[in-house]
Amino acid sequence: MRDSATSASSGRKILTAMNYQGVELGDCRQRRQLEEACATFAGVSNDALLYPFRIRKGSWAPGIPLRGWYGEGLFNNLGQFFTLYARLYAATGEHRFAEKALALLDGWEETIEEDGGFLSSHFAGTVEYSYDKLVCGLLDLHEYVGSERALPVLERVSRWMQRHGGSSKPYAWSGMGPLEWYTLPEYLLRAYAVTSDPLYRELANAYRYDEFYDALLERDVGALMRRADEARNFYQAHSHANTLNSAAAVYETTGDPRYLDVLTAGYELLRESQTFATGMFGPLEAFMKPRQRVEVLHSEEGHAEVACPSWAMMRLVRHLIELTGEAQFGDWMELNVYNGIGSAPPTRADGRATQYFADYGLDRATKTWGVEWSCCSTTSGINMAEYVNQIYYAGPDALHVCLYLPSSVTCEIDGATLWLTQRTAYPVDERVAFDVRVERPLRGTIAFRVPAWTAGEPRLTLDGEPVEHVVRDGWATVERTWEDGDAIELTLPMELAVLPVEPATDAGPVALRYGPVVLVAPQDERSRRLSLGDVAAVASSLRRTDAARLAFEGRAADGSVVALVPYYELEPGAPYAMHFDDDGDRRSHAQLAYEPADAWEQVDREQYLLRRRRRYAVSAVPGASFSAAFEGTGVLWCGYRSVHAGWADVFLDGELVERVTQLGHSDLQPSLWCRTGLAPGPHVLRVVVAGERPPGARGDEVNVGHLRVLS
């Protein structure tokens, strides 16, 4: 895939992001998001942020503490506020954010213990989690704000971390012991690059996640998921995307090509088996097994995290583009800009970010506000600052345009200054205009990302005439002597795409995307669920209804009119359908046979972080069973992970085929057992409570949410 042998042997970058230098975002939706984020976070009191640290120190603590996770202390993310204010300053040039960041650092430094202890509470249980955020934040204060105190403070707290960090490093996300420890090398190696202090390299090596990297390199999703099951844990989606950024940092530091292979293998895992049409991933915070994304669309509402995965993705895309020089990775970033963080209103003044979980359901889905002052509240603002850093990349005497957003950039090419201004209503309009200014004629390259979804060939003109260009590594490159006043126009033809969620395993459900923009069907009380036949009819009759926005109409199989609009247009609370599917043969827990019936409890309960109540059946009575007769070639048993789960014996057609457990250290994530390749015809599935528990289990339970029959 890569033509980058030199880079692979040295760890050097082929392209480099502009790092906020010389880039200004113009008038567009993303600029307005950034401005709203500035207004919200400028209003957060430093006293509120410092309150828990001052209380822990026993000093005077004026002001009112933040509510939610930050105030509770367990998931304190002060370091993300350092990053937020530093990058808002870098993205906007507004000095109030630099001043706020420096004052916040001064106040926090006063609360650090003599031995370097830095946590917000003596009871804080997420040392690695909080430290990771602080390393990034302090480095950002040094790099973007010019703080002279940031690096000495970083060394001080890092010495404490070296003595007190967790010794156990559980595989995957356990909910026990050090949390997200495997994300640390990314920023620690950045600290090593800045300071050359071996302290940071030693800490990074201690937290390297080679066991996961080895599993990734097998490029076997099933085997990878079994590895987490065996550890009774799960792959928390955004933190495992973050650990890919750590692999990139190892590669940049050591030049070991294995870690570049890890980076690309991780990208392939995410894009091929985890992401939805929006580009987002992480239903119920987790990586999914094959066929599991389809089932959560039918049974759950928490289909993807947004803010934290967006921040992980932005860094991952930047690493991939810089280290490979390939444009294809920018396509993923573009999906995020319109359907991920770009579809989310900024964090509210009460700290609630939209879409801790996004709802991608088949009907009556809505955007919702999350919990108060969680990690997502802050990363939402960081993402909006990061827009500025994702538009342009520099190469040797070359400028690469990765995102098509109204903006301007200043860079050096051929020893002279080039100013490029981008004017566009893209993606509403397929055309993007570029104005070139130079201080003198200069020889160099301007390259434009050609998205994979482009319908046909891109068109490039210079001063109204077709210009010769070569598509190389996904970039349409124009190399010439540039004159002051040159005008370029790029046209990227778009068309509707019908995208199956899991094309390798399932005919449906599907989503609709026009170019990079996911379309949804707004709903009201009269709306019905659209089938796959309806979608085919809509696609064949689709027409655009508004030249000023991406609004469309088509006719369903019964002739009724179906309106489609961009997902980013929907406000929180407005109902819509994003995915469309036939009902299929799904059996809810209420449709199954139980023996004995009184051994099974029919559960109807609330689930933290979700609006929809969970309904399932559960039993811990040895010998109790549920069963279903079906006709097909496969069957899926869907339930929920639980620390109280014991062993279950699974029988097909009277034969014991497997002993399994739903054991996990978090009850938010779904469980899935699947058997395919059965002979066509009638079968019987029977699952029996074994009455025995695996190591670490707190009970003998077996649960079932629904079954799905495959044909």
N, C-alpha and C positions, 0 to 999 in steps of 0.2 A: 504493500500500500504506500509506503514512504520511499521517496528518492532522496534519502538524507543520511547516507552512510557517514559522512563527516560529522554531522551533528550527533549521530548515535554513538560514535566512538569518543566524543569529547564532552558531551553534555552542554554544548553551547547552544544558544538560541539562534534560530534562523530569522525570525521576525521578533520585534519587540512592541508591546503595547506602549502607548504614548505616556502612560503613567500620569494622566491628567494634564500634562504639559501642552500648552498651546491649543487646547480643544475647548470649544464653547458650544453648548447645546442650544439650538434655536427654538422657535415657537412650535411646540408639538405636545401631544398628550404626555410624553415622558418628561418634558420640561415642566409641565404643570404638576405632575406627580412630585418632581424634585422640589418645586417651590412649596407645595403643601407640606412635604416632609420637613423642609426648613422651618416653616412656621410652627409646626407641632413641636419639634424637638428643641427649638430655641426657647420654648416656654416651659421646659422641664427644669425644675429648680435643682441646682447643684446640692443644696441642703438636703433635698429629698433623696438624691442619689447617695450622698454620704451618710445619711441617717443611720443605717445599720452598722456601718463601720465605726462611727463615733460611739454608738451604744456599746458595741463590743469593747472598744478602747476604754470606756468609762468616762468619756469627755462630754462636754455640753453638745447636745444634738438639737439645734433649732429646726423648725420647719415640720412638714408633714411627710412621713415616709410614703414611698410608692406602694401601691397595693399589688396583689398578684404574686407571681413567682419571685420577682425581684425582692419584694418586701418580705417574703417568707424566708429568704436566705438560702434555701437549698440549691436553687439554680441561679445564683447571683451572677450577673453578666456585666459587671461594671466595665470590664475591658472592651466590650462591644460599644459602650458609649464613648470611650476614647477613640475607637476606630470610626464611629459615626461622625463625631464632631471634626476629627482630623480630615476625613474624606469629604464631608460637606464643605469644609474650607477649601480643600484642593479642587473640588468640582465647581465651586461658585466664586471663590476669591473673597467671600464675605468674612472680614476679620473678626466678627463677633463670635464665630465658631472656634477660631483659633484661641481667642481670649477665654472663652468658656472652657475649652479643653485644658488649657494651662492652669486655670484656677481650680478645675476639678482635680487635676493631678496634684497640685499643691495641697489641697484639702485631704486627699486620700493618703498622701505620703505621711502626713501627720498621724495617721491612725495605724501605720504599720508597726508591728511589735519590734522590740529591740533585736530579736532573733530573726527577723524577716517575715514573721507570720503575717499573712495578708488577708485572710478570709473574712467574710462579712459577719460570721458567727462562729463561736467555738464549736457549734454543733453542725456546721456545714459539712455535708457528706459528699460533696462533689468537687474534691480538690482539683483533680485533673481538668475537669470541665471549666472551672473558674480560671485556673491558671492559663489554659490555652487561650481564652479570650484576652487575658491580660498581656500575654506575650505579643499578640498581634496588635493590641491597642497601644502598648508602649512603643513598639516599633513604628507604628503609624504616627504617633506624636513626634518621634524623632525625625521621621522622613518628611512628613508633610507640613508639620507645624514648626519644626526646628527646635524642639524642646531640648535643652541641655541637661535636664534632670532625668529624662525618660530612660536612658541606657543605664545610669547608675542604679536607679530604682529597679530596673529589670534584673540586673545582676543580683541585687540584694534579695529579691523575692525568689529568684532562681536558686540561690544557695540554700534557701529554706526548703524549696521544693526538692532539691537533691537529697536532703536529709529526711523529708517527711512524705514524699510521694508514695503512692501505693505500691506494694511489692507484687501483689497478684495482678495478673493481666488476663482476665477471662476472654475467651474467644467469643466474638460477636457482642451483642448488647445484652447484658445480663440483668440489669436493674440492681445488681449487687456488686460491691467492690468498686474499683475505679471505673467511672463512666466515661466513655468516649476517649479513653486513654490513647487510642490509635490515631487520633487526629493531631497529636502534639508535634511530630517531626516537621511538619510543614513550616510552622513559624519558628521553631527552635533552629532549624537550619537557615532560615532567613536571618535570625539573630547571629548565627555563626558567620554568615557571609558579611554581615555589617561590622562585626566586632573582632572576628578571628579568635574569639575566646573559646578554647576547647570545652569549656563547661557546657556550652549549648550543643556541641556535636555529641558529647557523651550522653547528655540527656536524650537527645534525639535518637541515638542508637538504642538506648534502653527502652524506648517506646515504639520501636519499629514493628510493623505488623506483618512480618514475613509469612506467617502461617496463612493468613488470608490471601496475600499476594500469590503464594504458591498455588492455592486453590483456584484463584482467578485464571492463572496461566493454563490450567487444564481446559478452559473454555467449555465447561460442561455445567450448565445451569442446574440440572438435577443433582449432580454430585455436590455442587457448591451448597445448595440448599440443605442437602442431607447433613453436611458438615455442621451447620448451625443447629439442626435438629438434634444431632448427637450431643451437642454441648448444652441442650435444653435452652438455647437462647435464640435470638433472631437478629437478622441484619437490619439494624435501624438505618433507614434509607439515607437520610441526609448526612449522618456522620460517616457512613461508609462511602459516600461520594467524597466527603472531606478527606478520608484517608487516601484516596487516589491522588489528591493534591500533595499529600505527604510523599507518595511515591515519586511524584514529579520533582519535589524538592531533593529527594535522595539522588535522583538521576542528575539533576543540575549540579549537585555537590560532588558526586563521585564519578559521573560519566559512565556508570554501569548500565549497559543497554537493556539489561533485564528489567529495570524499573521503568524504562520507556515502554517496554512491552506490557508491563503491568498497567500502565496508564491507558494504553490503547485497548487492552483486554477489558478493563473496567468500563471504558466508554462503550465498547461493543455490548457488554452485559446490560448497561443501562438503556441504551438506545434500542436494542433488539428485543429485550425481554421484560423491560420494566416501565418504559415511558408510555404515556397516552398521547393522543394526537396533539395535545397542548404542549408537549415536551416535558411535562411535569411527571413526577413519580412519587412513590412512597405511600400507597394505601395503608391507612392505620399505622403509619410511620415505618412500614416494613418493606423489604424486598419480597416479591411474590414468586411462588412456584408457577410452572406452566399451568395454564387454565385458571389460575387463581384470580387474576385481574378481572376476568369475565364474571366470576362468581361474586366478587365484592361489588361490582357494578349493580348486580341484581339484588344484593342483600344488605349493603352498607351504604353510608353516606360519606365516609371519610376517605376519599379516593386519591388524594395527593396532598402532601404538605406543599406550601407555596414559598414562604419567605426564606426559611433556612435552606431548603434545597436550591432555591434560586441563587443564593450567595455561594453555595458550594459549586453549582453549575457554572457560574460566571468565572470563578477562578479556574475551574477545570478546563473550560473552553479556552481561556487565555493561555494556560500552560500548553494545551494541545496545539493551538495555532503557533505559539512562539517556538515550540520544540520541533514541530514537523513542517511548518510552513504551509499547511494545507487549509484551504478555505472551507472544506466541508463541515468542520466543527462549528463554524459560525452559524450554520443553519439552525443548530440547536439553540444557540443564543437568541436567534431571531424569534424562534417559537416562544421563548421566555418573554421577550420584549412585548409580544402582543397577547399571549395567552396565559402566561405565568404571572410574574410580578407585575407585568404591564397591564394585567386585567384587574389588579387589586387597588382599591382606594388606599391612600396612605394611612398609617396608624392614627387612631383618634387621640384626642387629648387625654382620655382616660387610660391610654395604653393598650387598647384593644386593636389588634391588627386583624384585617380580614383574612379569613380562610386559613386558620391554623390547619384545617382540612378543607380542601376544595371539594365541592359536590359535582360530580360528573355524571349524575344519574340519568335514568331513562325517562323519568317524569317527575315534575314538581321539585326539581333541584333548585337550590338557591345559594347565593353567596351569603356567608354569615360572618359575624364578628367573633374573634377568638377570645381567649382569656386575657385578663389584665396583665400588662407588663411581663410578658413572657419573652423568651429569646427572640421570637418572631417579631415582636413589637419593634425591636431595635434593628434587626437585620433587614426589615422592610425598608427603613430609611437608608441603610448602607447600600442596599441594592439600587436605590434610586440615584444615589451619588455615583455608583459604579457605571451607570449608563454611559457617562462621559468617557470612561476608560475602555469601552468596548467597541467604539466606532471605527477607530483607525489603528493600523499597525505600520511600523516603519521597518524597512529592509535596506540593504545597501543601495543607495541612490534610488530608493523606491518608496512609495506610499501606497498602502493597501487599505481599501475601503471595505470594512466588514459589515457595518450596519447602515441602512439607508434611513437616516434621520436628519431633519434640518439641523445643520451644524456648520462649524468652520474649524479649520486646523491650520497651524503654522508649523512648518518643518524645514529641515535643511536637506537639499539634494544638489549634488554636483557642486558643493561648496557655496551654494547660494540659497536664499530664502524663497520658499514657495508657500503661497497662501491658497488654500482650496476652500471654497464655500459650496455647501450642498443645499439645494433648494428642492423640496419635494413634498407632495401630499401622500406619498407611498405609505401603506399599501392600497389606499383608496384609488390612487393613480399609479399606473404601471411605470410611469416615467420619472426619472431622477435627473435633475440638472446640476451640473458642476461648473463653477466659474473659477478660472485659474488666474492668479496674479503672480508675477515673478519680478524680482528686482533686476534681473537680466536674463536673457535667454539661457536656458539650462537643459542639459541632457539627463534624462531619467525616466523612470517608469511610474505610471499610476495604474493600479490594479484594482479590479472590482470583483467582489465575490459573486459567483453565479450559483444561486440556490439550486438544490437538487429538484425542487418542485417546478422550476421554470418550464413553461409550456412551449417547447420549441427552443430556438436559438435566441440568445439575448441580442439586442441591437444596440450598437454604439455609433454615435456620430460625433464629429468634431466640426464646429462651426457650420452645422447643418448638413454635412456630407459624411457618408459612411467612412469610418476610420479603420485601418488595418489593426487587428488585434489577434493575440494568441491566447487560448485558454490553457493555462498551466497550473497544475495543482488546485484546480477549481477556481482560479482567478482569471478573469478576462484582462489581460495585460496589454497596455499601450506604452510602447517605448518610443520616445521621440525627443526632439528638441522643443521644449515648451516655450511659448511666447506669452507675454503679458496680454490678457484679455481672451485667451483661448476659452471656448465654451464647449463642454462635453454634455451629451445627453445619452443616458442609458435607459433602455426599455426592457423590462423583464415581464414577458407575457405570463398571465395567470389563468388558471382554470380550476374547476371544482374537482376535488379528489374525494372518493369514498374510501375511508381507511378502516379496515378491520382492526380490532384491538389486538387479537392474537392470530394473525394470518396463517401461522404454521399449524395451529391446533383447532381453530374454530371458525365457522362461517360468520359468526356475529358475536357481539354487537359491532356496530360501525359508528364512526364519527364523520363529520363533513368539514373539509378544510378548503378554503379558497386561497390559493397561494399559501402564505404562512399563517393565515387567520382562521381560527376555528369558528365555525358558525353554529348557532344554537337556535332552537325553535322556542320563542317565548310562549308561555302557556297561561291559560286562565281556567276557570272552573269547567268550561265546556271542552277543553282539549282532551284528546285521546292519545294513547301511546301509539307511535308510528312503528310499523313493521318493516322488515327488510324490503318487502315488496313496495311499500309506500315510499321508502327512500329511493329505490330505483326509479319509481315514477316521478318523484320530485326532481331528481338529478337530470332526467331526460327532458323535463319541461321547464327547467330553471331559467329565470330571466331576472336581470338586475332592475330594481325599481327606483333607485336613487343614485344619481351620478355623484353626489356629495358624500356618500357613505356606502359601505358594503352591505346594502340591504337587498334581499332577493325574495322572489316568490316562485313556488312551483306547485304542481298539483299532485296530491296523493292518489293512490290506486282508485279510490272512490270518487275522485274528481274534486274533493275539497281542497281549498287553497291553504298552503303551508307557508308561513313567513319564516325567513331565516335572517338573523342579524349576527354581527360579531359578538363573541363572548365578552370582549372587553367593554361593550356598551352597557351590559347589564349591571344595575345597581344592586346592592345588598337587599335581599328580601324579594326581588322580582323572580317569579318562577320560570323555569325553562327546562328543556330537555337537550342534553348534549349528545347522548348515545341512543342508538335505535336498534331494536332487536325483535325477533320473534320470541314468543313466550317459552317455547321449548318444553321439555319434560322435566320440570323442577318440582320436587315434593317437599313442602314445608314440613317442619317437625310435627305439626298437627295432623299430617296425612299419613304418618307412619304407624306401623303396628308395634305395640309395646307389650312385653311379657316379663313379669306380671305388670299390669297397667299401673297399679298403685306403688310400684317401685320407682317410678319416674316422676320427677317434679317438672311441671310446665312453668318455665321461668319467664317473667316479664319485668325487666328492670332497666333502670337508667345506666348509662355507661359514660364515665368521665370523658370529656372532650367531644362527645357526640350529642346531637339533638334527638335522633331517633332511638327509641327504646329497643333493647335487644330481647328477642324472644327465641327460646330454645328449650330443649328437654335435657335433663341431667339425672344421672343415677349413680350411686356408689354401692348398690346392693349386688354382691357377688352372684353371678348367674343371670342377672337381669339383662334383657336384650331389646334392641329395636330391629325391625326388618322391613323389607320392601321387595315385592316381586316386580320385575320390569322386563321389557324387551329392548335389547340394544346391544351395542358392542363395547360398552364401557359404563362406569358409574363413578361419581364423585361423592364423597361424604364430607360435608362442610360443617365445621363447628368452630370452637374457640379454644385458644390455648389457656391454660390455667395452672397455677402452682399446686392446685388440689387434684390434678389429673393423675389417674393410675393407668394400668395396662388395660387394653381392650383387645379381644380376639376377634379377628375379622374372618367370616366364613362366606364363601361364594359357592352356591349350589351345594351346600352341605359340607364343603371341604374347607378346613382351616388353611388360609392363605398367608396370614401375617398376624403378628402381635405388634401393636403400635401403642403409642401414648401421645396425648395432647399436651404433655407437660411443657410449661414455659414459665419464665419468671415475670411475665406481664400478661394480663388478661385482655389487653386491648386488641391483640393480633389474632387473626383467624387461623384455624388449622385446616388442613386439606389432606385427605387420603384419596388416591385415584388409582383405578385399575382399568386399563384399556386393552384392546386386542382380543376381546372375548368373541366367541363364535356368535354370529347373528342368531337371535331367537330369544326365548324366555330364560330368565335367570332369577335367582333370589340372593339378595344381600342380607346378611344377618351379622350384627355386631353385638358382642357379649361383654359385659363387665367382668373382668378377670378377678377382681377383688384383691389385686396385688399392686404394689406401687414401686415405681422405679426409684433409684437413689435420688434423694433430694425432694421427692414429692411429699406433699402434706396431706394427701388424701388418695382415694381410689376411684375418683369420679371419671365418668365418660359422658360427653355431651354431643348433641347433634342440633344443628340449625336447619339444614336442608340437605336433600340429595339432588343430584342432577344426573339424568340418564343421557348417555351419548349414543348416537346412532350412526 
